[in-house]
Amino acid sequence: MKAATIKPIKTALDNISRTELIHIILRLSKFKKENKELLSYLLFESNNEQDYIQDIKVEMDEAFKAINTSSYFYIKKSVRKILKSVKTYIRYSNVKETEVELLLYFCKKLRSMRPSMTKNQLLINLYTREIKNIEKKIGTLHEDLQHDYTYLLDNLKS
């Protein structure tokens, strides 16, 4: 079965009743965890972005505390898992300020982690890649926000 593109889906959704739409959304939410998470964000958290950011930061803090630091293999695996979940949350939000703020916080946590990330090339590369990603995202923001986030980014670089 080939999936339809957005335009025919949008047209079809315009032509169905409210109860049918609710039924479709609930059925869609049963299939994947990500669908349920996105639906939860849209319904409950999208109206207060700052609380959403704080919840993710708390979750990041807990994840960084739970990292098995006995070897760099486990550290790398855990850090990649944390970054993957952060990027998923960023996709739900689709707000550039949220993305920059969460990635800055991720890099801050990675940099302050013990044992130091500077002893592992993969972690250094991951950190550098995210810093470059943040720089690109900052360039798309409003000038006042660019200044604030650039200041935070410069603190991370030094």
NORDA-V145608 format. One record per residue. N is the residue number from 0. RES is the residue in one small letter. SS is DSSP state (@ for helix, = for strand, . for the rest). OMEGA is omega in radians with two decimals (NA if undefined). D_LAST is the distance of its C-alpha to the last C-alpha in Angstrom with 2 decimals. Layout:
{{N:RES:SS:OMEGA:D_LAST} {N:RES:SS:OMEGA:D_LAST}}
This chain:
{{0:m:.:-3.14:52.46} {1:k:.:-3.14:50.28} {2:a:.:3.11:47.96} {3:a:.:3.09:48.67} {4:t:.:-3.05:46.23} {5:i:@:-3.07:44.83} {6:k:@:3.10:47.55} {7:p:@:3.10:50.56} {8:i:@:3.14:48.85} {9:k:@:3.11:48.18} {10:t:@:-3.14:51.79} {11:a:@:3.13:53.13} {12:l:@:3.08:51.12} {13:d:@:-3.03:52.54} {14:n:.:-3.13:56.02} {15:i:.:-3.09:55.92} {16:s:.:-3.12:56.64} {17:r:@:-3.12:54.24} {18:t:@:3.09:55.57} {19:e:@:3.12:55.21} {20:l:@:3.09:51.61} {21:i:@:3.13:50.87} {22:h:@:3.14:52.60} {23:i:@:-3.12:50.56} {24:i:@:3.12:47.22} {25:l:@:3.11:48.23} {26:r:@:3.11:49.41} {27:l:@:-3.10:46.18} {28:s:@:-3.14:44.18} {29:k:.:-2.97:46.20} {30:f:.:-3.10:45.07} {31:k:.:3.09:41.34} {32:k:@:-3.14:38.86} {33:e:@:3.10:36.47} {34:n:@:3.14:39.32} {35:k:@:3.13:39.81} {36:e:@:3.11:36.14} {37:l:@:3.11:36.00} {38:l:@:3.10:39.26} {39:s:@:3.10:38.05} {40:y:@:-3.08:34.96} {41:l:@:-3.08:37.17} {42:l:@:-2.95:39.82} {43:f:@:-2.97:38.03} {44:e:@:-3.07:34.32} {45:s:.:-3.14:33.90} {46:n:.:3.10:35.19} {47:n:.:-3.04:32.39} {48:e:@:-3.11:29.05} {49:q:@:3.07:27.04} {50:d:@:3.10:29.09} {51:y:@:3.13:28.59} {52:i:@:-3.14:24.79} {53:q:@:3.11:25.09} {54:d:@:3.14:27.51} {55:i:@:3.11:25.25} {56:k:@:3.10:22.32} {57:v:@:3.11:24.86} {58:e:@:3.09:26.04} {59:m:@:3.12:22.56} {60:d:@:-3.14:22.15} {61:e:@:-3.13:25.55} {62:a:@:3.12:24.90} {63:f:@:3.09:21.77} {64:k:@:-3.07:23.91} {65:a:.:-3.11:26.71} {66:i:.:3.05:24.95} {67:n:.:-3.06:26.97} {68:t:.:-3.12:24.65} {69:s:.:3.06:27.46} {70:s:.:-3.14:26.33} {71:y:@:3.08:23.63} {72:f:@:-3.13:26.38} {73:y:@:3.12:26.73} {74:i:@:-3.13:23.03} {75:k:@:-3.12:22.65} {76:k:@:-3.12:25.80} {77:s:@:-3.14:24.82} {78:v:@:3.10:21.38} {79:r:@:3.13:23.18} {80:k:@:3.10:25.82} {81:i:@:-3.14:23.50} {82:l:@:3.11:21.85} {83:k:@:3.14:25.41} {84:s:@:3.10:26.60} {85:v:@:3.13:23.72} {86:k:@:3.06:24.54} {87:t:@:3.12:28.18} {88:y:@:3.11:27.60} {89:i:@:3.11:25.74} {90:r:@:3.11:28.80} {91:y:@:-3.06:31.08} {92:s:@:-3.14:29.41} {93:n:.:3.08:28.97} {94:v:.:-3.04:27.02} {95:k:@:3.13:23.91} {96:e:@:3.11:22.24} {97:t:@:3.14:22.91} {98:e:@:-3.12:21.47} {99:v:@:-3.10:18.12} {100:e:@:-3.14:18.00} {101:l:@:3.11:19.06} {102:l:@:3.05:16.75} {103:l:@:-3.14:13.69} {104:y:@:3.10:15.29} {105:f:@:-3.14:16.04} {106:c:@:3.10:12.53} {107:k:@:3.13:11.54} {108:k:@:3.14:14.66} {109:l:@:-3.12:14.18} {110:r:@:-3.10:10.86} {111:s:@:-3.10:12.63} {112:m:.:3.06:15.83} {113:r:.:0.03:17.80} {114:p:.:-3.01:18.63} {115:s:.:3.10:15.17} {116:m:@:-3.07:14.76} {117:t:@:-3.14:13.43} {118:k:@:-3.13:17.10} {119:n:.:-3.06:18.44} {120:q:@:-3.13:18.23} {121:l:@:3.12:19.57} {122:l:@:3.09:16.95} {123:i:@:3.14:14.16} {124:n:@:3.12:16.26} {125:l:@:3.13:16.84} {126:y:@:-3.14:13.23} {127:t:@:3.13:12.64} {128:r:@:3.14:15.94} {129:e:@:3.07:15.23} {130:i:@:3.11:12.05} {131:k:@:3.10:14.47} {132:n:@:3.12:17.14} {133:i:@:3.13:15.33} {134:e:@:3.11:14.72} {135:k:@:-3.10:18.46} {136:k:@:3.13:19.52} {137:i:@:3.14:17.78} {138:g:.:-3.12:19.78} {139:t:.:-3.07:22.97} {140:l:.:3.06:22.53} {141:h:.:-3.04:24.02} {142:e:@:-3.14:22.37} {143:d:@:3.11:21.74} {144:l:@:3.09:20.10} {145:q:@:-3.13:18.05} {146:h:@:-3.12:16.65} {147:d:@:-3.10:15.99} {148:y:@:3.09:14.42} {149:t:@:3.09:12.29} {150:y:@:3.12:10.90} {151:l:@:-3.14:10.29} {152:l:@:3.11:8.84} {153:d:@:3.08:6.29} {154:n:@:3.12:5.43} {155:l:@:-3.11:5.60} {156:k:@:-3.06:3.79} {157:s:.:NA:0.00}}
